[in-house]
Amino acid sequence: MELTRDEIQLNLKGLNLHVKRETTSNVPSELSVIVPRVEYDDNKVIINSITIVISPRHPLAENAQKRYVNGKLLGKHP
């Protein structure tokens, strides 16, 4: 199996975040870091939140036009 590596380094005014992931999974996925808002001045840093997500691609996402229930094709989404 092929080894897949994902890595993110984030540096925000003294905060250092390093996320590294190695996997042999065949499921396509995406590593994301979301920092919606950061405020800082000379004395302080305010970080509202940090979200780290490893999200696999849903098998049906590759063909979102079709709708399946219990393995049966019911119809197509508009």
N, CA, C and O atoms as a Tripos MOL2 file, in Angstrom:
@<TRIPOS>MOLECULE
protein
  312   311    78     0     0
PROTEIN
NO_CHARGES

@<TRIPOS>ATOM
      1 N           0.8370   -1.1860    0.0000 N.3       1 MET1
      2 CA          0.0000    0.0000    0.0000 C.3       1 MET1
      3 C           0.8830    1.2510    0.0000 C.2       1 MET1
      4 O           1.9630    1.2780    0.5890 O.2       1 MET1
      5 N           0.3960    2.2530   -0.6630 N.am      2 GLU2
      6 CA          1.1270    3.5100   -0.7660 C.3       2 GLU2
      7 C           0.8860    4.3680    0.4740 C.2       2 GLU2
      8 O          -0.2390    4.4580    0.9650 O.2       2 GLU2
      9 N           1.9430    4.9930    0.9740 N.am      3 LEU3
     10 CA          1.8540    5.8710    2.1390 C.3       3 LEU3
     11 C           1.4910    7.2790    1.6860 C.2       3 LEU3
     12 O           2.1250    7.8320    0.7880 O.2       3 LEU3
     13 N           0.4660    7.8550    2.3110 N.am      4 THR4
     14 CA          0.0430    9.2210    2.0280 C.3       4 THR4
     15 C           0.3960   10.0920    3.2220 C.2       4 THR4
     16 O           0.1500    9.7130    4.3670 O.2       4 THR4
     17 N           0.9720   11.2590    2.9570 N.am      5 ARG5
     18 CA          1.3530   12.1880    4.0260 C.3       5 ARG5
     19 C           0.6290   13.5160    3.8480 C.2       5 ARG5
     20 O           0.5600   14.0620    2.7470 O.2       5 ARG5
     21 N           0.0960   14.0200    4.9400 N.am      6 ASP6
     22 CA         -0.4890   15.3550    4.9950 C.3       6 ASP6
     23 C           0.2140   16.1010    6.1190 C.2       6 ASP6
     24 O           0.4760   15.5330    7.1800 O.2       6 ASP6
     25 N           0.5180   17.3720    5.8860 N.am      7 GLU7
     26 CA          1.2170   18.1390    6.9140 C.3       7 GLU7
     27 C           0.8290   19.6080    6.8190 C.2       7 GLU7
     28 O           0.7480   20.1790    5.7310 O.2       7 GLU7
     29 N           0.5910   20.2050    7.9830 N.am      8 ILE8
     30 CA          0.2780   21.6320    8.0620 C.3       8 ILE8
     31 C           1.1140   22.2370    9.1750 C.2       8 ILE8
     32 O           1.1940   21.6820   10.2710 O.2       8 ILE8
     33 N           1.7330   23.3700    8.8960 N.am      9 GLN9
     34 CA          2.4250   24.1560    9.9160 C.3       9 GLN9
     35 C           1.7840   25.5300    9.9540 C.2       9 GLN9
     36 O           1.6200   26.1790    8.9210 O.2       9 GLN9
     37 N           1.4200   25.9740   11.1580 N.am     10 LEU10
     38 CA          0.7510   27.2530   11.3370 C.3      10 LEU10
     39 C           1.4700   28.0200   12.4330 C.2      10 LEU10
     40 O           1.6680   27.5030   13.5330 O.2      10 LEU10
     41 N           1.8570   29.2430   12.1370 N.am     11 ASN11
     42 CA          2.5160   30.1030   13.1170 C.3      11 ASN11
     43 C           1.7420   31.4100   13.2100 C.2      11 ASN11
     44 O           1.6530   32.1600   12.2380 O.2      11 ASN11
     45 N           1.1810   31.6780   14.3940 N.am     12 LEU12
     46 CA          0.4110   32.8940   14.6310 C.3      12 LEU12
     47 C           0.9470   33.6100   15.8670 C.2      12 LEU12
     48 O           0.5860   33.2630   16.9920 O.2      12 LEU12
     49 N           1.7860   34.5850   15.6680 N.am     13 LYS13
     50 CA          2.2220   35.4670   16.7660 C.3      13 LYS13
     51 C           2.6020   34.6780   18.0240 C.2      13 LYS13
     52 O           2.0990   34.9600   19.1120 O.2      13 LYS13
     53 N           3.4790   33.7020   17.8730 N.am     14 GLY14
     54 CA          3.9540   32.9400   19.0240 C.3      14 GLY14
     55 C           3.2820   31.5890   19.2220 C.2      14 GLY14
     56 O           3.7880   30.7610   19.9780 O.2      14 GLY14
     57 N           2.1700   31.3500   18.5700 N.am     15 LEU15
     58 CA          1.5180   30.0430   18.6190 C.3      15 LEU15
     59 C           2.0130   29.2360   17.4280 C.2      15 LEU15
     60 O           1.8530   29.6490   16.2800 O.2      15 LEU15
     61 N           2.6100   28.0930   17.7030 N.am     16 ASN16
     62 CA          3.1180   27.2260   16.6450 C.3      16 ASN16
     63 C           2.3470   25.9120   16.6780 C.2      16 ASN16
     64 O           2.3380   25.2090   17.6880 O.2      16 ASN16
     65 N           1.7100   25.5950   15.5760 N.am     17 LEU17
     66 CA          0.9050   24.3900   15.4660 C.3      17 LEU17
     67 C           1.4480   23.5660   14.3080 C.2      17 LEU17
     68 O           1.6220   24.0680   13.1980 O.2      17 LEU17
     69 N           1.7110   22.3010   14.5840 N.am     18 HIS18
     70 CA          2.2330   21.4040   13.5530 C.3      18 HIS18
     71 C           1.4030   20.1230   13.5820 C.2      18 HIS18
     72 O           1.3610   19.4320   14.6000 O.2      18 HIS18
     73 N           0.7500   19.8090   12.4800 N.am     19 VAL19
     74 CA         -0.0510   18.5950   12.3640 C.3      19 VAL19
     75 C           0.5130   17.7820   11.2090 C.2      19 VAL19
     76 O           0.6610   18.2780   10.0920 O.2      19 VAL19
     77 N           0.8240   16.5210   11.5010 N.am     20 LYS20
     78 CA          1.3480   15.6320   10.4710 C.3      20 LYS20
     79 C           0.5770   14.3210   10.5480 C.2      20 LYS20
     80 O           0.3600   13.7770   11.6310 O.2      20 LYS20
     81 N           0.1720   13.8270    9.3990 N.am     21 ARG21
     82 CA         -0.6050   12.5910    9.3230 C.3      21 ARG21
     83 C          -0.0060   11.7050    8.2460 C.2      21 ARG21
     84 O           0.2670   12.1600    7.1350 O.2      21 ARG21
     85 N           0.1960   10.4420    8.5790 N.am     22 GLU22
     86 CA          0.6680    9.4570    7.6140 C.3      22 GLU22
     87 C          -0.2960    8.2760    7.6550 C.2      22 GLU22
     88 O          -0.6290    7.7760    8.7290 O.2      22 GLU22
     89 N          -0.7370    7.8390    6.4900 N.am     23 THR23
     90 CA         -1.7150    6.7540    6.4390 C.3      23 THR23
     91 C          -1.5230    5.9160    5.1780 C.2      23 THR23
     92 O          -0.9550    6.3740    4.1870 O.2      23 THR23
     93 N          -2.0020    4.6990    5.2410 N.am     24 THR24
     94 CA         -2.0200    3.8340    4.0590 C.3      24 THR24
     95 C          -3.4570    3.5970    3.5960 C.2      24 THR24
     96 O          -3.7110    2.7190    2.7720 O.2      24 THR24
     97 N          -4.3830    4.3760    4.1230 N.am     25 SER25
     98 CA         -5.7930    4.2410    3.7470 C.3      25 SER25
     99 C          -5.9920    4.5780    2.2710 C.2      25 SER25
    100 O          -5.3580    5.4920    1.7430 O.2      25 SER25
    101 N          -6.8700    3.8390    1.6190 N.am     26 ASN26
    102 CA         -7.2000    4.1060    0.2170 C.3      26 ASN26
    103 C          -8.3230    5.1250    0.0660 C.2      26 ASN26
    104 O          -8.6550    5.5150   -1.0540 O.2      26 ASN26
    105 N          -8.9120    5.5610    1.1750 N.am     27 VAL27
    106 CA        -10.0130    6.5200    1.1330 C.3      27 VAL27
    107 C          -9.4430    7.9270    0.9680 C.2      27 VAL27
    108 O          -8.6800    8.3780    1.8230 O.2      27 VAL27
    109 N          -9.7930    8.6310   -0.1080 N.am     28 PRO28
    110 CA         -9.3130   10.0020   -0.2840 C.3      28 PRO28
    111 C          -9.8130   10.8860    0.8540 C.2      28 PRO28
    112 O         -10.9690   10.7850    1.2650 O.2      28 PRO28
    113 N          -8.9440   11.7470    1.3580 N.am     29 SER29
    114 CA         -9.3360   12.6310    2.4510 C.3      29 SER29
    115 C          -8.5940   13.9510    2.3390 C.2      29 SER29
    116 O          -7.6990   14.1210    1.5110 O.2      29 SER29
    117 N          -8.9940   14.8780    3.2000 N.am     30 GLU30
    118 CA         -8.4240   16.2210    3.1740 C.3      30 GLU30
    119 C          -8.1350   16.6530    4.6020 C.2      30 GLU30
    120 O          -8.9840   16.5020    5.4810 O.2      30 GLU30
    121 N          -6.9480   17.1880    4.8390 N.am     31 LEU31
    122 CA         -6.5650   17.7310    6.1390 C.3      31 LEU31
    123 C          -6.7220   19.2400    6.0770 C.2      31 LEU31
    124 O          -6.1380   19.8930    5.2120 O.2      31 LEU31
    125 N          -7.5120   19.8010    6.9960 N.am     32 SER32
    126 CA         -7.7700   21.2440    7.0020 C.3      32 SER32
    127 C          -7.5820   21.8050    8.4000 C.2      32 SER32
    128 O          -7.8840   21.1410    9.3920 O.2      32 SER32
    129 N          -7.0820   23.0290    8.4750 N.am     33 VAL33
    130 CA         -7.0330   23.7950    9.7190 C.3      33 VAL33
    131 C          -7.8080   25.0740    9.4760 C.2      33 VAL33
    132 O          -7.5180   25.8120    8.5350 O.2      33 VAL33
    133 N          -8.8000   25.3400   10.3250 N.am     34 ILE34
    134 CA         -9.6300   26.5320   10.1780 C.3      34 ILE34
    135 C          -9.4190   27.4200   11.3940 C.2      34 ILE34
    136 O          -9.6220   26.9980   12.5320 O.2      34 ILE34
    137 N          -9.0100   28.6560   11.1370 N.am     35 VAL35
    138 CA         -8.8460   29.6730   12.1790 C.3      35 VAL35
    139 C          -9.7130   30.8520   11.7550 C.2      35 VAL35
    140 O          -9.2660   31.6920   10.9740 O.2      35 VAL35
    141 N         -10.9580   30.9320   12.2600 N.am     36 PRO36
    142 CA        -11.8760   31.9410   11.7410 C.3      36 PRO36
    143 C         -11.5150   33.3790   12.0900 C.2      36 PRO36
    144 O         -11.7960   34.2880   11.3100 O.2      36 PRO36
    145 N         -10.8990   33.6010   13.2450 N.am     37 ARG37
    146 CA        -10.6130   34.9830   13.6260 C.3      37 ARG37
    147 C          -9.4620   35.0290   14.6240 C.2      37 ARG37
    148 O          -9.4500   34.2880   15.6070 O.2      37 ARG37
    149 N          -8.5000   35.9020   14.3650 N.am     38 VAL38
    150 CA         -7.3820   36.1270   15.2800 C.3      38 VAL38
    151 C          -7.2020   37.6260   15.4400 C.2      38 VAL38
    152 O          -7.1530   38.3650   14.4570 O.2      38 VAL38
    153 N          -7.1030   38.0710   16.6990 N.am     39 GLU39
    154 CA         -6.7960   39.4700   16.9930 C.3      39 GLU39
    155 C          -5.5130   39.4910   17.8160 C.2      39 GLU39
    156 O          -5.3260   38.6610   18.7050 O.2      39 GLU39
    157 N          -4.6360   40.4360   17.5180 N.am     40 TYR40
    158 CA         -3.4260   40.5320   18.3210 C.3      40 TYR40
    159 C          -2.9190   41.9690   18.3400 C.2      40 TYR40
    160 O          -3.1750   42.7610   17.4320 O.2      40 TYR40
    161 N          -2.1870   42.2730   19.4160 N.am     41 ASP41
    162 CA         -1.4480   43.5280   19.5120 C.3      41 ASP41
    163 C          -0.1180   43.1940   20.1680 C.2      41 ASP41
    164 O           0.2700   42.0260   20.2050 O.2      41 ASP41
    165 N           0.5860   44.1860   20.6840 N.am     42 ASP42
    166 CA          1.9100   43.9390   21.2610 C.3      42 ASP42
    167 C           1.8600   43.0860   22.5240 C.2      42 ASP42
    168 O           2.8540   42.4430   22.8610 O.2      42 ASP42
    169 N           0.7330   43.0620   23.2310 N.am     43 ASN43
    170 CA          0.6570   42.3920   24.5310 C.3      43 ASN43
    171 C          -0.1320   41.0860   24.5480 C.2      43 ASN43
    172 O           0.0610   40.2730   25.4510 O.2      43 ASN43
    173 N          -1.0060   40.8670   23.5850 N.am     44 LYS44
    174 CA         -1.8580   39.6820   23.6740 C.3      44 LYS44
    175 C          -2.2760   39.1720   22.2970 C.2      44 LYS44
    176 O          -2.2400   39.8850   21.2940 O.2      44 LYS44
    177 N          -2.6710   37.9090   22.3020 N.am     45 VAL45
    178 CA         -3.2180   37.2570   21.1130 C.3      45 VAL45
    179 C          -4.5560   36.6440   21.5190 C.2      45 VAL45
    180 O          -4.6310   35.9150   22.5080 O.2      45 VAL45
    181 N          -5.6060   36.9360   20.7610 N.am     46 ILE46
    182 CA         -6.9190   36.3500   21.0210 C.3      46 ILE46
    183 C          -7.2890   35.4990   19.8070 C.2      46 ILE46
    184 O          -7.4440   36.0020   18.6940 O.2      46 ILE46
    185 N          -7.4240   34.1980   20.0550 N.am     47 ILE47
    186 CA         -7.8120   33.2600   19.0040 C.3      47 ILE47
    187 C          -9.1770   32.7130   19.3870 C.2      47 ILE47
    188 O          -9.3250   32.0610   20.4210 O.2      47 ILE47
    189 N         -10.1580   32.9750   18.5650 N.am     48 ASN48
    190 CA        -11.5200   32.5370   18.8500 C.3      48 ASN48
    191 C         -11.6040   31.0130   18.9050 C.2      48 ASN48
    192 O         -12.1620   30.4620   19.8540 O.2      48 ASN48
    193 N         -11.0670   30.3370   17.9180 N.am     49 SER49
    194 CA        -11.0610   28.8740   17.9020 C.3      49 SER49
    195 C         -10.1090   28.3890   16.8200 C.2      49 SER49
    196 O          -9.7820   29.1150   15.8810 O.2      49 SER49
    197 N          -9.6770   27.1540   16.9730 N.am     50 ILE50
    198 CA         -8.8910   26.4700   15.9430 C.3      50 ILE50
    199 C          -9.5570   25.1150   15.7340 C.2      50 ILE50
    200 O          -9.7800   24.3730   16.6910 O.2      50 ILE50
    201 N          -9.8670   24.8010   14.5020 N.am     51 THR51
    202 CA        -10.4890   23.5180   14.1770 C.3      51 THR51
    203 C          -9.5680   22.7570   13.2350 C.2      51 THR51
    204 O          -9.1600   23.2760   12.1960 O.2      51 THR51
    205 N          -9.2460   21.5240   13.6070 N.am     52 ILE52
    206 CA         -8.4320   20.6500   12.7650 C.3      52 ILE52
    207 C          -9.3320   19.5020   12.3150 C.2      52 ILE52
    208 O          -9.9380   18.8140   13.1360 O.2      52 ILE52
    209 N          -9.4100   19.3080   11.0050 N.am     53 VAL53
    210 CA        -10.3380   18.3220   10.4550 C.3      53 VAL53
    211 C          -9.6130   17.4270    9.4550 C.2      53 VAL53
    212 O          -8.8930   17.9070    8.5800 O.2      53 VAL53
    213 N          -9.8120   16.1330    9.5990 N.am     54 ILE54
    214 CA         -9.4150   15.1790    8.5680 C.3      54 ILE54
    215 C         -10.7200   14.5780    8.0690 C.2      54 ILE54
    216 O         -11.3450   13.7680    8.7530 O.2      54 ILE54
    217 N         -11.1190   14.9790    6.8830 N.am     55 SER55
    218 CA        -12.4340   14.5650    6.3890 C.3      55 SER55
    219 C         -12.2890   13.6490    5.1760 C.2      55 SER55
    220 O         -11.7610   14.0580    4.1420 O.2      55 SER55
    221 N         -12.7590   12.4110    5.3070 N.am     56 PRO56
    222 CA        -12.7440   11.5080    4.1560 C.3      56 PRO56
    223 C         -13.8220   11.8980    3.1600 C.2      56 PRO56
    224 O         -14.8670   12.4320    3.5330 O.2      56 PRO56
    225 N         -13.5630   11.6310    1.9170 N.am     57 ARG57
    226 CA        -14.5520   11.8920    0.8750 C.3      57 ARG57
    227 C         -15.6170   10.8060    0.9380 C.2      57 ARG57
    228 O         -15.3000    9.6160    0.9640 O.2      57 ARG57
    229 N         -16.8660   11.2150    0.9630 N.am     58 HIS58
    230 CA        -17.9870   10.2780    1.0000 C.3      58 HIS58
    231 C         -18.0540    9.5500   -0.3410 C.2      58 HIS58
    232 O         -17.9120   10.1870   -1.3850 O.2      58 HIS58
    233 N         -18.2650    8.2410   -0.3410 N.am     59 PRO59
    234 CA        -18.2870    7.4930   -1.6050 C.3      59 PRO59
    235 C         -19.2790    8.0350   -2.6270 C.2      59 PRO59
    236 O         -19.0120    7.9760   -3.8280 O.2      59 PRO59
    237 N         -20.4110    8.5590   -2.1810 N.am     60 LEU60
    238 CA        -21.4000    9.0740   -3.1220 C.3      60 LEU60
    239 C         -21.0710   10.4720   -3.6150 C.2      60 LEU60
    240 O         -21.6950   10.9490   -4.5630 O.2      60 LEU60
    241 N         -20.1190   11.1330   -3.0030 N.am     61 ALA61
    242 CA        -19.7810   12.4990   -3.4060 C.3      61 ALA61
    243 C         -19.2220   12.5440   -4.8190 C.2      61 ALA61
    244 O         -19.3100   13.5750   -5.4850 O.2      61 ALA61
    245 N         -18.6550   11.4520   -5.2810 N.am     62 GLU62
    246 CA        -18.0880   11.4360   -6.6220 C.3      62 GLU62
    247 C         -19.1650   11.4500   -7.7030 C.2      62 GLU62
    248 O         -18.8950   11.8060   -8.8500 O.2      62 GLU62
    249 N         -20.3740   11.0640   -7.3390 N.am     63 ASN63
    250 CA        -21.4840   11.1290   -8.2860 C.3      63 ASN63
    251 C         -22.7120   11.6380   -7.5360 C.2      63 ASN63
    252 O         -23.6530   10.8850   -7.2840 O.2      63 ASN63
    253 N         -22.6910   12.9140   -7.1840 N.am     64 ALA64
    254 CA        -23.7300   13.5080   -6.3440 C.3      64 ALA64
    255 C         -25.0740   13.6130   -7.0500 C.2      64 ALA64
    256 O         -26.0810   13.9090   -6.4060 O.2      64 ALA64
    257 N         -25.1120   13.3790   -8.3410 N.am     65 GLN65
    258 CA        -26.3710   13.4900   -9.0750 C.3      65 GLN65
    259 C         -27.3020   12.3070   -8.8190 C.2      65 GLN65
    260 O         -28.5060   12.4220   -9.0450 O.2      65 GLN65
    261 N         -26.7800   11.1830   -8.3560 N.am     66 LYS66
    262 CA        -27.5970    9.9880   -8.1750 C.3      66 LYS66
    263 C         -27.9430    9.7960   -6.7000 C.2      66 LYS66
    264 O         -27.1450   10.1230   -5.8210 O.2      66 LYS66
    265 N         -29.1240    9.2700   -6.4360 N.am     67 ARG67
    266 CA        -29.5790    9.0150   -5.0760 C.3      67 ARG67
    267 C         -29.7860    7.5020   -4.9070 C.2      67 ARG67
    268 O         -30.5630    6.8840   -5.6340 O.2      67 ARG67
    269 N         -29.0740    6.9230   -3.9310 N.am     68 TYR68
    270 CA        -29.1770    5.4950   -3.6650 C.3      68 TYR68
    271 C         -29.7590    5.2740   -2.2710 C.2      68 TYR68
    272 O         -29.4370    6.0080   -1.3380 O.2      68 TYR68
    273 N         -30.6070    4.2740   -2.1320 N.am     69 VAL69
    274 CA        -31.0940    3.8260   -0.8370 C.3      69 VAL69
    275 C         -31.0210    2.3100   -0.8520 C.2      69 VAL69
    276 O         -31.5710    1.6620   -1.7430 O.2      69 VAL69
    277 N         -30.3340    1.7430    0.1470 N.am     70 ASN70
    278 CA        -30.1480    0.2860    0.2250 C.3      70 ASN70
    279 C         -29.6050   -0.2930   -1.0810 C.2      70 ASN70
    280 O         -30.0000   -1.3820   -1.4970 O.2      70 ASN70
    281 N         -28.7090    0.4320   -1.7140 N.am     71 GLY71
    282 CA        -28.0610   -0.0520   -2.9180 C.3      71 GLY71
    283 C         -28.8620    0.1060   -4.1940 C.2      71 GLY71
    284 O         -28.3940   -0.2930   -5.2610 O.2      71 GLY71
    285 N         -30.0680    0.6810   -4.1160 N.am     72 LYS72
    286 CA        -30.9090    0.8430   -5.3070 C.3      72 LYS72
    287 C         -30.9400    2.3040   -5.7440 C.2      72 LYS72
    288 O         -31.0820    3.2100   -4.9240 O.2      72 LYS72
    289 N         -30.8070    2.5110   -7.0380 N.am     73 LEU73
    290 CA        -30.8800    3.8520   -7.6010 C.3      73 LEU73
    291 C         -32.3390    4.2930   -7.6310 C.2      73 LEU73
    292 O         -33.1730    3.6610   -8.2790 O.2      73 LEU73
    293 N         -32.6470    5.4010   -6.9130 N.am     74 LEU74
    294 CA        -34.0250    5.8880   -6.8420 C.3      74 LEU74
    295 C         -34.3060    6.9960   -7.8440 C.2      74 LEU74
    296 O         -35.4470    7.1630   -8.2760 O.2      74 LEU74
    297 N         -33.3180    7.7290   -8.2070 N.am     75 GLY75
    298 CA        -33.5420    8.8380   -9.1250 C.3      75 GLY75
    299 C         -32.3690    9.7900   -9.0590 C.2      75 GLY75
    300 O         -31.3640    9.5170   -8.4030 O.2      75 GLY75
    301 N         -32.5050   10.8870   -9.7310 N.am     76 LYS76
    302 CA        -31.4200   11.8580   -9.7590 C.3      76 LYS76
    303 C         -31.8400   13.1250   -9.0440 C.2      76 LYS76
    304 O         -32.9960   13.5450   -9.0890 O.2      76 LYS76
    305 N         -30.8480   13.7260   -8.3730 N.am     77 HIS77
    306 CA        -31.0790   15.0310   -7.7540 C.3      77 HIS77
    307 C         -31.1550   16.0740   -8.8540 C.2      77 HIS77
    308 O         -30.5140   15.9230   -9.8950 O.2      77 HIS77
    309 N         -31.9210   17.1230   -8.6430 N.am     78 PRO78
    310 CA        -31.9920   18.1850   -9.6690 C.3      78 PRO78
    311 C         -30.6660   18.8660   -9.8610 C.2      78 PRO78
    312 O         -30.5520   19.7760  -10.6820 O.2      78 PRO78
@<TRIPOS>BOND
     1     1     2 1
     2     2     3 1
     3     3     4 2
     4     3     5 am
     5     5     6 1
     6     6     7 1
     7     7     8 2
     8     7     9 am
     9     9    10 1
    10    10    11 1
    11    11    12 2
    12    11    13 am
    13    13    14 1
    14    14    15 1
    15    15    16 2
    16    15    17 am
    17    17    18 1
    18    18    19 1
    19    19    20 2
    20    19    21 am
    21    21    22 1
    22    22    23 1
    23    23    24 2
    24    23    25 am
    25    25    26 1
    26    26    27 1
    27    27    28 2
    28    27    29 am
    29    29    30 1
    30    30    31 1
    31    31    32 2
    32    31    33 am
    33    33    34 1
    34    34    35 1
    35    35    36 2
    36    35    37 am
    37    37    38 1
    38    38    39 1
    39    39    40 2
    40    39    41 am
    41    41    42 1
    42    42    43 1
    43    43    44 2
    44    43    45 am
    45    45    46 1
    46    46    47 1
    47    47    48 2
    48    47    49 am
    49    49    50 1
    50    50    51 1
    51    51    52 2
    52    51    53 am
    53    53    54 1
    54    54    55 1
    55    55    56 2
    56    55    57 am
    57    57    58 1
    58    58    59 1
    59    59    60 2
    60    59    61 am
    61    61    62 1
    62    62    63 1
    63    63    64 2
    64    63    65 am
    65    65    66 1
    66    66    67 1
    67    67    68 2
    68    67    69 am
    69    69    70 1
    70    70    71 1
    71    71    72 2
    72    71    73 am
    73    73    74 1
    74    74    75 1
    75    75    76 2
    76    75    77 am
    77    77    78 1
    78    78    79 1
    79    79    80 2
    80    79    81 am
    81    81    82 1
    82    82    83 1
    83    83    84 2
    84    83    85 am
    85    85    86 1
    86    86    87 1
    87    87    88 2
    88    87    89 am
    89    89    90 1
    90    90    91 1
    91    91    92 2
    92    91    93 am
    93    93    94 1
    94    94    95 1
    95    95    96 2
    96    95    97 am
    97    97    98 1
    98    98    99 1
    99    99   100 2
   100    99   101 am
   101   101   102 1
   102   102   103 1
   103   103   104 2
   104   103   105 am
   105   105   106 1
   106   106   107 1
   107   107   108 2
   108   107   109 am
   109   109   110 1
   110   110   111 1
   111   111   112 2
   112   111   113 am
   113   113   114 1
   114   114   115 1
   115   115   116 2
   116   115   117 am
   117   117   118 1
   118   118   119 1
   119   119   120 2
   120   119   121 am
   121   121   122 1
   122   122   123 1
   123   123   124 2
   124   123   125 am
   125   125   126 1
   126   126   127 1
   127   127   128 2
   128   127   129 am
   129   129   130 1
   130   130   131 1
   131   131   132 2
   132   131   133 am
   133   133   134 1
   134   134   135 1
   135   135   136 2
   136   135   137 am
   137   137   138 1
   138   138   139 1
   139   139   140 2
   140   139   141 am
   141   141   142 1
   142   142   143 1
   143   143   144 2
   144   143   145 am
   145   145   146 1
   146   146   147 1
   147   147   148 2
   148   147   149 am
   149   149   150 1
   150   150   151 1
   151   151   152 2
   152   151   153 am
   153   153   154 1
   154   154   155 1
   155   155   156 2
   156   155   157 am
   157   157   158 1
   158   158   159 1
   159   159   160 2
   160   159   161 am
   161   161   162 1
   162   162   163 1
   163   163   164 2
   164   163   165 am
   165   165   166 1
   166   166   167 1
   167   167   168 2
   168   167   169 am
   169   169   170 1
   170   170   171 1
   171   171   172 2
   172   171   173 am
   173   173   174 1
   174   174   175 1
   175   175   176 2
   176   175   177 am
   177   177   178 1
   178   178   179 1
   179   179   180 2
   180   179   181 am
   181   181   182 1
   182   182   183 1
   183   183   184 2
   184   183   185 am
   185   185   186 1
   186   186   187 1
   187   187   188 2
   188   187   189 am
   189   189   190 1
   190   190   191 1
   191   191   192 2
   192   191   193 am
   193   193   194 1
   194   194   195 1
   195   195   196 2
   196   195   197 am
   197   197   198 1
   198   198   199 1
   199   199   200 2
   200   199   201 am
   201   201   202 1
   202   202   203 1
   203   203   204 2
   204   203   205 am
   205   205   206 1
   206   206   207 1
   207   207   208 2
   208   207   209 am
   209   209   210 1
   210   210   211 1
   211   211   212 2
   212   211   213 am
   213   213   214 1
   214   214   215 1
   215   215   216 2
   216   215   217 am
   217   217   218 1
   218   218   219 1
   219   219   220 2
   220   219   221 am
   221   221   222 1
   222   222   223 1
   223   223   224 2
   224   223   225 am
   225   225   226 1
   226   226   227 1
   227   227   228 2
   228   227   229 am
   229   229   230 1
   230   230   231 1
   231   231   232 2
   232   231   233 am
   233   233   234 1
   234   234   235 1
   235   235   236 2
   236   235   237 am
   237   237   238 1
   238   238   239 1
   239   239   240 2
   240   239   241 am
   241   241   242 1
   242   242   243 1
   243   243   244 2
   244   243   245 am
   245   245   246 1
   246   246   247 1
   247   247   248 2
   248   247   249 am
   249   249   250 1
   250   250   251 1
   251   251   252 2
   252   251   253 am
   253   253   254 1
   254   254   255 1
   255   255   256 2
   256   255   257 am
   257   257   258 1
   258   258   259 1
   259   259   260 2
   260   259   261 am
   261   261   262 1
   262   262   263 1
   263   263   264 2
   264   263   265 am
   265   265   266 1
   266   266   267 1
   267   267   268 2
   268   267   269 am
   269   269   270 1
   270   270   271 1
   271   271   272 2
   272   271   273 am
   273   273   274 1
   274   274   275 1
   275   275   276 2
   276   275   277 am
   277   277   278 1
   278   278   279 1
   279   279   280 2
   280   279   281 am
   281   281   282 1
   282   282   283 1
   283   283   284 2
   284   283   285 am
   285   285   286 1
   286   286   287 1
   287   287   288 2
   288   287   289 am
   289   289   290 1
   290   290   291 1
   291   291   292 2
   292   291   293 am
   293   293   294 1
   294   294   295 1
   295   295   296 2
   296   295   297 am
   297   297   298 1
   298   298   299 1
   299   299   300 2
   300   299   301 am
   301   301   302 1
   302   302   303 1
   303   303   304 2
   304   303   305 am
   305   305   306 1
   306   306   307 1
   307   307   308 2
   308   307   309 am
   309   309   310 1
   310   310   311 1
   311   311   312 2
@<TRIPOS>SUBSTRUCTURE
     1 MET1         2 RESIDUE 1 A MET
     2 GLU2         6 RESIDUE 1 A GLU
     3 LEU3        10 RESIDUE 1 A LEU
     4 THR4        14 RESIDUE 1 A THR
     5 ARG5        18 RESIDUE 1 A ARG
     6 ASP6        22 RESIDUE 1 A ASP
     7 GLU7        26 RESIDUE 1 A GLU
     8 ILE8        30 RESIDUE 1 A ILE
     9 GLN9        34 RESIDUE 1 A GLN
    10 LEU10       38 RESIDUE 1 A LEU
    11 ASN11       42 RESIDUE 1 A ASN
    12 LEU12       46 RESIDUE 1 A LEU
    13 LYS13       50 RESIDUE 1 A LYS
    14 GLY14       54 RESIDUE 1 A GLY
    15 LEU15       58 RESIDUE 1 A LEU
    16 ASN16       62 RESIDUE 1 A ASN
    17 LEU17       66 RESIDUE 1 A LEU
    18 HIS18       70 RESIDUE 1 A HIS
    19 VAL19       74 RESIDUE 1 A VAL
    20 LYS20       78 RESIDUE 1 A LYS
    21 ARG21       82 RESIDUE 1 A ARG
    22 GLU22       86 RESIDUE 1 A GLU
    23 THR23       90 RESIDUE 1 A THR
    24 THR24       94 RESIDUE 1 A THR
    25 SER25       98 RESIDUE 1 A SER
    26 ASN26      102 RESIDUE 1 A ASN
    27 VAL27      106 RESIDUE 1 A VAL
    28 PRO28      110 RESIDUE 1 A PRO
    29 SER29      114 RESIDUE 1 A SER
    30 GLU30      118 RESIDUE 1 A GLU
    31 LEU31      122 RESIDUE 1 A LEU
    32 SER32      126 RESIDUE 1 A SER
    33 VAL33      130 RESIDUE 1 A VAL
    34 ILE34      134 RESIDUE 1 A ILE
    35 VAL35      138 RESIDUE 1 A VAL
    36 PRO36      142 RESIDUE 1 A PRO
    37 ARG37      146 RESIDUE 1 A ARG
    38 VAL38      150 RESIDUE 1 A VAL
    39 GLU39      154 RESIDUE 1 A GLU
    40 TYR40      158 RESIDUE 1 A TYR
    41 ASP41      162 RESIDUE 1 A ASP
    42 ASP42      166 RESIDUE 1 A ASP
    43 ASN43      170 RESIDUE 1 A ASN
    44 LYS44      174 RESIDUE 1 A LYS
    45 VAL45      178 RESIDUE 1 A VAL
    46 ILE46      182 RESIDUE 1 A ILE
    47 ILE47      186 RESIDUE 1 A ILE
    48 ASN48      190 RESIDUE 1 A ASN
    49 SER49      194 RESIDUE 1 A SER
    50 ILE50      198 RESIDUE 1 A ILE
    51 THR51      202 RESIDUE 1 A THR
    52 ILE52      206 RESIDUE 1 A ILE
    53 VAL53      210 RESIDUE 1 A VAL
    54 ILE54      214 RESIDUE 1 A ILE
    55 SER55      218 RESIDUE 1 A SER
    56 PRO56      222 RESIDUE 1 A PRO
    57 ARG57      226 RESIDUE 1 A ARG
    58 HIS58      230 RESIDUE 1 A HIS
    59 PRO59      234 RESIDUE 1 A PRO
    60 LEU60      238 RESIDUE 1 A LEU
    61 ALA61      242 RESIDUE 1 A ALA
    62 GLU62      246 RESIDUE 1 A GLU
    63 ASN63      250 RESIDUE 1 A ASN
    64 ALA64      254 RESIDUE 1 A ALA
    65 GLN65      258 RESIDUE 1 A GLN
    66 LYS66      262 RESIDUE 1 A LYS
    67 ARG67      266 RESIDUE 1 A ARG
    68 TYR68      270 RESIDUE 1 A TYR
    69 VAL69      274 RESIDUE 1 A VAL
    70 ASN70      278 RESIDUE 1 A ASN
    71 GLY71      282 RESIDUE 1 A GLY
    72 LYS72      286 RESIDUE 1 A LYS
    73 LEU73      290 RESIDUE 1 A LEU
    74 LEU74      294 RESIDUE 1 A LEU
    75 GLY75      298 RESIDUE 1 A GLY
    76 LYS76      302 RESIDUE 1 A LYS
    77 HIS77      306 RESIDUE 1 A HIS
    78 PRO78      310 RESIDUE 1 A PRO
